[in-house]
């Protein structure tokens, strides 16, 4: 099975092409520009490097969120377009579960944290002994509120763990453990494992039903709600 996986949940574009679990090509680029300006060229590079044409794919994987509002829209739009153009199914999954997959077979619970700005993080807690199983589901919260739910030895990773490392150590002391720096960036190649599992179980999305999972209202929605209440 040939898979193309797309992740735009952070400032980076992460793209991977796999065949039967074997990595054929992976592109991880932090373009310093909008996702829309670089994603399509990145997809072309990844597919050509893998020697695969879009029509030769068996399925497409994509992260639904949480993460960058604009980035998620761009990545999901690309997955939709490719699915509609090729007729291939889409497997969609959590960006936090994909980030947790950077630490497969971890003995300790894994807490992926993405910096959500506004002094909040997107976070969760997973058992990663096999594929990630949620212990605490994906949420957006103040770091201190998330940490109140965590009591045992835990592995932290992601941009949120980097930003709030001191707070994590203050809350958990020597029970806080941190992944190597290379593990802090979400990787589409890790998402390929999640996509393959979903496809095997028949859990696919019709392309037109793909919508981002933001976990909180956008600035435009907040402004609209404020106007409605005045």
SEZA-13371 format. One record per residue: residue in three letters; x negated, y, z negated of N, C-alpha, C, O, CB in turn. Coordinates in steps of 0.001 Angstrom, whole numbers, plus 500000, padded with zeros to 6 digits. Glycine has a CB too. Layout:
BEGIN
ALAXYZXYZXYZXYZXYZ;...
This chain:
BEGIN
UNK499162498801500000500000500000500000499127501250500000498258501418499144500948500005498779;UNK499371502119500970498619503365501075499423504506500454500565504763500836498276503679502555;UNK498808505173499501499478506237498756498748507563498928497518507612498938499570505875497270;UNK499513508622499061498997509981498956499585510586497699500803510585497522499344510841500223;UNK498733511107496820499203511679495557498786513144495483497650513499495798498642510884494341;UNK499731513988495058499528515435495007499784515932493592500797515594492980500452516162496018;UNK498861516736493078499084517397491788498706518863491906497583519199492284498267516712490655;UNK499652519730491581499408521176491566499935521768490260500407522905490237500080521868492792;UNK499855521002489182500413521449487905499531522475487201499990523162486289500627520264486997;UNK498265522585487617497359523575487037496894524516488145497500524563489216496138522886486337;UNK495829525258487893495322526168488925494623525429490054494324526027491088494370527171488312;UNK494356524140489876493633523344490876494593522569491769495714522246491377492666522376490188;UNK494125522278492978494776521304493839494054519973493650492840519894493840494761521760495345;UNK494784518939493281494198517607493159494958516674494095496178516538494000494248517090491674;UNK494223516033494998494824515190496031494036513888496090492806513901496051494838515910497428;UNK494735512776496183494060511480496291494782510609497306496000510688497470493997510769494914;UNK494002509778497980494539508767498889494001507422498424492790507243498291494149509059500395;UNK494901506477498176494486505149497718495123504075498594496138504304499252494872504933496232;UNK494507502909498587495070501747499269494953500542498348493852500102498017494351501483500629;UNK496105500013497937496143498860497035495264499077495796494541498181495362495694497598497777;UNK495347500278495250494604500601494043493174501042494269492498501443493321494602499442493157;UNK492698500981495496491322501387495809491321502833496268492099503206497146490696500469496899;UNK490460503647495687490392505066496028489679505243497361488518504861497508489671505864494919;UNK490385505826498339489808506091499654489247507504499751488216507725500385490852505874500737;UNK489922508453499125489468509846499163490112510599498015491244510312497628489810510518500525;UNK489383511563497476489930512420496425489361513819496590488167514002496830489609511854495008;UNK490236514793496459489839516196496582490345516947495357491537516917495049490395516833497903;UNK489443517614494668489800518416493501489188519792493699487969519952493642489305517753492160;UNK490033520778493929489554522110494269490305523136493449491534523110493381489715522392495774;UNK489567524039492826490172525180492147489939526383493049488894527029492967489567525402490695;UNK490911526689493911490629527582495030490458529054494691489929529814495502491699527461496002;UNK490895529470493508490830530894493219491784531687494082491624532895494253489426531402493410;UNK492768531013494620493791531633495450495088530880495183495132529989494334493403531606496984;UNK496139531239495905497409530555495684497333529126496207496584528829497137498566531317496364;UNK498117528252495595498156526867496054498584526795497513498050526000498285499105526037495182;UNK499551527629497886500077527564499245499014527877500280499105527419501419501236528518499402;UNK497998528657499896496954529032500854495956527916501093495221527952502080496226530261500371;UNK495912526924500214494850525915500318495343524474500303494601523572500690493883526100499202;UNK496582524236499863497018522852499700497095522111501025496612520983501125498363522810499016;UNK497691522719502042497881522003503306496547521649503949496389520555504490498718522840504274;UNK495594522561503893494277522238504448493618521137503619492923520279504163493371523499504492;UNK493837521162502300493297520117501446493903518757501759493194517750501770493529520461499995;UNK495196518716502013495846517464502392495259516915503687495024515713503817497356517669502543;UNK495029517800504630494446517387505906493050516802505709492712515773506294494387518574506874;UNK492239517469504876490881516991504610490913515614503943490166514715504330490120517996503720;UNK491782515455502939491851514193502209492289513043503113491711511957503066492807514320501030;UNK493312513284503937493801512231504822492755511871505878492540510692506160495107512667505498;UNK492109512871506459491089512591507472489898511866506852489336510953507457490625513897508146;UNK489518512274505648488393511611504970488706510148504678487820509295504708488050512340503665;UNK489983509866504393490391508494504102490644507679505369490809506460505313491639508499503245;UNK490671508363506507490975507669507757492416507233507850492727506200508444490089506477507911;UNK493301508027507258494720507688507222495525508843507813495263510006507510495183507377505769;UNK496496508522508649497423509528509159498667509547508273499007508554507629497802509240510646;UNK499332510692508256500516510817507397501531509721507688502153509183506772501166512189507582;UNK501694509393508967502648508361509334502236506969508901503060506055508866502854508374510797;UNK500962506803508571500465505512508122500561505299506629500199504233506132499063505351508540;UNK501041506293505906501233506158504467502428505257504173503358505151504973501428507538503815;UNK502384504621503027503531503842502573504401504614501587505593504334501458503060502553501939;UNK503814505576500898504570506353499913503765507582499515502580507707499821504908505493498662;UNK504452508483498824503855509733498355504128509851496864505242509589496411504421510971499135;UNK503124510243496109503289510496494680503088511971494396502281512629495053502307509647493851;UNK503817512494493420503693513916493088504054514133491620504922513452491074504601514782494008;UNK503380515084490997503727515462489627504901516440489648504944517366490458502503516091488900;UNK505854516214488737507016517090488614506787518205487605507535519183487595508236516283488217;UNK505777518085486761505540519053485716505453518342484377505548517117484307506640520119485699;UNK505275519100483338505226520557483279503895521108483775502932520378484012505477521026481862;UNK503887522447483924502679523105484376502988524423485038504016525045484766501919522218485321;UNK502101524845485906502240526113486618503532526134487430503750525268488278501029526353487536;UNK504383527119487172505662527191487884505447527260489396506034526483490148506471528409487411;UNK504600528197489836504362528366491265503672527144491843504054526657492907503525529618491526;UNK502658526646491148501935525481491630502845524280491823502768523606492850500825525131490676;UNK503705524003490852504610522856490956505540522987492154505789522009492859505430522709489676;UNK506047524180492385506937524377493529506222524064494838506792523439495733507470525815493551;UNK504969524502494944504214524287496178503935522800496387504124522278497486502894525077496148;UNK503486522122495333503182520698495457504399519859495780504336518953496610502559520197494195;UNK505515520163495120506750519410495355507282519689496756507789518784497419507817519766494296;UNK507170520943497213507607521267498575506793520488499605507334520023500608507482522782498837;UNK505496520348499355504645519583500274505049518114500293505128517500501357503165519716499877;UNK505306517549499106505722516151499036507066515943499732507264514956500441505808515692497574;UNK507981516880499522509283516809500194509118516823501700509695515997502407510179517968499757;UNK508319517775502189508128517913503627507537516664504241507989516214505294507242519093503926;UNK506523516095503590505901514886504107506870513708504083506902512906505017504652514552503303;UNK507661513603503014508624512514502912509687512612503996510029511616504635509278512514501539;UNK510205513814504198511245513997505208510694513772506612511392513253507483511852515397505100;UNK509429514168506831508829514022508157508473512577508475508543512158509631507592514885508263;UNK508091511812507453507615510440507683508612509369507276508474508210507668506336510219506940;UNK509614509744506494510569508764506000510032507919504858510622506894504517510993507873507114;UNK508910508337504257508295507561503185508884507952501834509238509113501633506772507759503180;UNK508993506999500903509557507296499584508605508120498726507401508172498977509907506006498862;UNK509169508755497716508392509579496792508522509025495375509624508767494893508859511059496845;UNK507385508849494724507344508504493300506892509740492540505833510295492835506388507281493023;UNK507680510177491567507386511418490849507228511125489366507927510275488813508501512470491078;UNK506307511831488728505950511508487353505455512747486624505219513794487228504885510410487317;UNK505303512606485309504881513694484437503415514048484650502564513167484770505119513323482984;UNK503130515336484694501728515780484784500970515454483495499761515225483529501657517301485071;UNK501669515434482368501005515095481102500675513609481040499618513234480533501890515486479907;UNK501568512757481550501265511334481606500067511093482518499216510253482225502489510536482096;UNK500003511834483626498869511682484541497568512125483877496533511482484045499106512488485828;UNK497620513216483129496431513679482420495989512647481383494794512404481213496702515037481743;UNK496949512045480695496619511010479708495937509813480357495153509118479711497880510552478979;UNK496234509570481641495623508449482355494132508653482586493455507730483037496317508240483683;UNK493604509836482289492153510027482327491461509232481226490241509068481249491808511511482194;UNK492239508736480257491690507948479154492409506598479076493047506299478066491821508716477808;UNK492312505784480128493027504501480120492446503545479089491252503571478791492981503858481504;UNK493320502703478554492929501673477583492346502276476301491561501636475601491912500724478211;UNK492743503515476008492244504165474792492773503442473558493936503042473506492655505660474759;UNK491913503284472584492314502628471336493203503543470509494098503073469807491080502214470521;UNK492962504845470587493723505826469812494851506420470647494770506406471875492800506942469302;UNK495899506941470016496897507707470752496241508888471458495275509464470958498010508196469807;UNK496774509239472621496210510299473450497192511468473510498372511291473812495888509774474879;UNK496684512666473216497506513881473256497012514796474372496059515549474174497471514622471889;UNK497655514740475554497314515693476609497961517041476313499133517107475942497763515167477994;UNK497198518105476476497713519444476213497289520373477352496102520488477658497204519980474837;UNK498251521022477965497978522036478972498311523403478399499339523579477746498785521768480268;UNK497447524356478643497689525720478186498906526278478917498888526403480142496440526620478419;UNK499960526612478178501189527127478767501281528642478653502296529240479010502391526487478107;UNK500198529266478144500186530716477895501243531063476844501900530172476306500444531513479218;UNK501404532336476557502356532794475543502129532086474202503070531878473436503797532559476024;UNK500866531718473924500499531034472678501214529701472525501515529279471408500811531917471483;UNK501488529036473645502145527730473633501347526737474469500478527112475256503593527841474163;UNK501665525463474277501072524403475095502184523500475609503236523364474984500022523581474284;UNK501930522887476760502707521732477175501973520530476591500784520345476849502861521640478765;UNK502660519726475822501971518630475169502854517416474971504077517482475101501438519079473855;UNK502207516303474653502895515043474388501921514141473646500762514505473447503406514366475716;UNK502379512985473243501511511986472623501841510643473261502998510224473302501695511940471054;UNK500793509972473763500991508722474499500157507589473911499052507794473410500640508915475973;UNK500715506407473988499963505180473798499451504783475176500240504498476077500843504037473136;UNK498121504763475344497528504483476642496829503135476677495899502938477459496553505569477008;UNK497269502205475838496689500866475856496874500231477226496011499487477692497322499984474767;UNK498009500528477873498249500135479259498601501436479998497896502432479837499415499028479384;UNK499653501451480786500117502718481340500719503553480210501240502991479246501158502488482484;UNK500656504891480310501098505736479200502551505475478786503463505463479613500936507190479575;UNK502730505269477490504055505135476896504218506254475880503393506402474979504252503725476230;UNK505280507041476022505438508224475187505723507852473734506626507067473443506556509101475728;UNK504941508427472839505209508378471403505939509656471014506917509622470266503886508209470578;UNK505455510781471528506141512072471443506318512548472872505340512688473606505336513127470565;UNK507550512797473271507832513165474654507283514524475044506917515329474188509301513145474887;UNK507230514769476345506740516034476875507556517204476322508784517148476267506791516027478410;UNK506857518257475915507540519428475372506666520653475555505477520543475856507887519226473881;UNK507257521810475374506508523058475300506706523599473893507836523702473414506975524096476401;UNK505605523946473230505694524341471824504451525110471422503440525100472123505880523110470917;UNK504542525768470294503336526329469700502427525165469298502917524143468818503676527245468464;UNK501125525303469486500226524190469139500425523691467716500384522487467467498786524612469323;UNK500640524609466785500805524205465385502046523344465196502045522427464374500886525435464482;UNK503116523632465958504343522845465842504133521426466370504627520462465785505492523528466603;UNK503403521303467469503108519971467993502211519201467031502418518012466788502444520069469375;UNK501221519886466491500266519216465603500908518749464303500422517801463688499110520144465292;UNK501987519393463871502692518954462669503261517541462821503486516850461828503813519930462338;UNK503494517112464070504074515797464327503007514708464442503334513525464538504905515838465597;UNK501736515105464432500637514162464629499884514011463303499420515001462736499674514644465774;UNK499766512793462818499149512588461499497907511702461539497058511799460653500157511982460558;UNK497786510844462545496673509904462582495569510330463531495649511379464170497167508548462971;UNK494533509497463615493447509739464553493997509821465970494770508965466400492378508636464449;UNK493592510854466683494163511130468002493094511675468929492212512424468508495335512121467897;UNK493180511288470207492305511815471251493006512958471962494124512794472452491905510706472257;UNK492359514114472023492926515286472679492173515586473970490961515393474062492889516503471740;UNK492921516065474968492282516482476215493165517481476938494358517593476655491990515269477119;UNK492568518203477872493297519174478669492951520602478297492280520859477298494772518956478521;UNK493426521530479126493110522948478929493636523472477604493023524354477003493682523773480064;UNK494765522944477137495302523357475838494433522891474694494252523611473712496704522828475656;UNK493890521683474812492989521170473775491702521979473729491132522190472658492671519688474019;UNK491246522428474888490052523277474927490321524615474249489517525083473444489593523501476379;UNK491440525217474575491740526549474042491994526521472538491588527432471817492950527137474755;UNK492670525468472068493086525423470662492292524393469866492796523853468881494576525112470564;UNK491086524119470270490267523112469587490103523432468102490254522548467259488893523010470251;UNK489798524676467780489596525040466371490855524791465547490778524320464412489180526512466255;UNK492004525107466118493276524891465422493539523397465225494037522986464177494438525538466208;UNK493209522598466216493392521148466128492514520565465016492963519746464215493061520475467483;UNK491263521004464988490342520516463955490803520968462577490711520211461611488905521010464225;UNK491296522193462481491796522697461197492971521859460711493107521610459513492213524173461319;UNK493820521423461640495018520667461260494713519207460938495308518637460023496044520736462370;UNK493789518599461685493580517153461562492213516760461036491996515597460698493785516510462881;UNK491297517692460960489973517370460441489281516301461257489249516376462485490072516927459010;UNK488720515293460576487970514261461291488877513243461983488392512270462560487044513546460333;UNK490185513465461925491111512624462686491286513138464125491894512466464959492475512566461978;UNK490756514317464403490829514899465747489613514477466547488478514672466111490926516443465683;UNK489845513904467709488782513465468602489035514072469979490185514225470388488709511902468676;UNK487979514412470684488130515134471939487468514384473088486371513843472952487543516535471820;UNK488161514367474215487650513698475407486452514446475964486310515643475714488746513580476473;UNK485587513773476712484487514465477393485039515541478325486151515398478835483614513460478187;UNK484284516614478557484773517725479387485295517302480751486255517891481248483680518722479579;UNK484687516294481370485104515874482709486531515333482723487151515250483783484151514820483245;UNK487053514965481560488399514390481479489495515443481327490676515094481335488470513425480321;UNK489144516702481192490144517725480881490951518200482077491967518872481904489477518891480262;UNK490522517867483278491235518281484483492119517141484981491629516025485153490241518718485586;UNK493418517390485220494268516348485797493693515852487125493175516637487920495701516874486003;UNK493790514532487355493246513920488562494339513145489286495001512290488698492060512992488220;UNK494523513450490566495544512765491349495265511276491465496196510484491611495640513377492729;UNK493993510882491401493668509453491480494271508695490300494670507541490450492141509246491518;UNK494341509327489136495002508708487986496504508610488221497146507648487799494716509508486702;UNK497055509608488895498479509586489215498856508472490171500001508021490186498888510900489800;UNK497881508019490984498169506924491919498584505663491178499418504902491669496948506633492797;UNK498014505436490011498388504265489210499827504376488717500564503391488703497433504103488015;UNK500219505579488316501598505788487877502562505638489045503622505026488911501755507174487234;UNK502188506204490198503047506115491380503230504668491816504344504249492134502463506938492530;UNK502141503903491833502228502500492250503153501706491330503916500857491793500831501862492268;UNK503085501982490030503955501285489077505418501638489324506277500757489308503562501636487628;UNK505709502915489551507093503333489813507615502702491098508760502253491153507187504867489904;UNK506777502670492131507201502091493403507470500603493266508418500082493854506147502333494477;UNK506647499924492499506826498487492281508147498198491588508779497169491824505669497921491456;UNK508559499137490716509823498963489985511013499572490723512141499543490232509714499586488601;UNK510747500123491911511826500687492717512336502022492232513441502431492588512950499741492766;UNK511539502716491413511962504003490868511409505123491747510340505676491485511486504168489392;UNK512165505439492793511748506475493742512798507576493789513947507374493398511523505876495157;UNK512384508746494274513258509895494382513600510156495846512700510166496686512607511132493748;UNK514879510367496177515171510953497485514509512324497544514591513093496586516719511058497738;UNK513859512634498655513068513859498742513879515098498362513364515996497696512514514020500146;UNK515122515149498773515933516357498534516272516548497057516694517633496658517222516288499345;UNK516094515512496247516432515611494825515227515980493957515364516105492740517019514297494345;UNK514071516154494553512885516510493781512979517945493280513128518876494071511619516325494624;UNK512893518119491979512892519456491387511826519499490296511593518494489624514303519826490811;UNK511180520643490110510160520742489056510758520599487666511915520946487431509426522069489158;UNK509950520082486753510317520006485337509483521063484618508312520841484310510073518548484732;UNK510098522213484355509365523336483781509301523291482253508313523726481662509998524630484221;UNK510333522775481621510489522709480157510810524054479516511195524105478347509232522160479536;UNK510658525138480262511102526428479734511517527305480911511187527018482062509975527119478882;UNK512240528369480607512743529249481655511612530072482269510654530441481590513827530175481097;UNK511741530350483557510779531217484225511014532660483802512030532980483185510882531076485761;UNK510063533526484140510201534952483810511444535535484478512148536350483882508939535740484248;UNK511714535118485712512890535628486425514176535197485725515119535980485606512892535136487885;UNK514208533938485262515401533454484558515574534147483219516697534452482816515324531944484353;UNK514466534399482523514552535125481253515067536540481468515881537040480692513184535165480562;UNK514583537185482536515039538550482840516531538567483174517263539464482756514229539141484012;UNK516965537567483931518378537493484292519246537276483058520305537890482927518612536369485305;UNK518799536395482145519553536164480913519621537421480062520645537708479443518928535030480112;UNK518509538176480037518485539407479258519483540419479818520152541127479065517070540006479243;UNK519575540479481146520529541397481778521961540989481492522833541839481314520300541452483284;UNK522206539670481447523555539176481214524051539474479802525253539576479553523606537691481468;UNK523088539611478880523473539843477483523497541336477108523838541698475981522514539103476560;UNK523131542190478070523167543631477796524363544286478437524548545496478307521899544299478284;
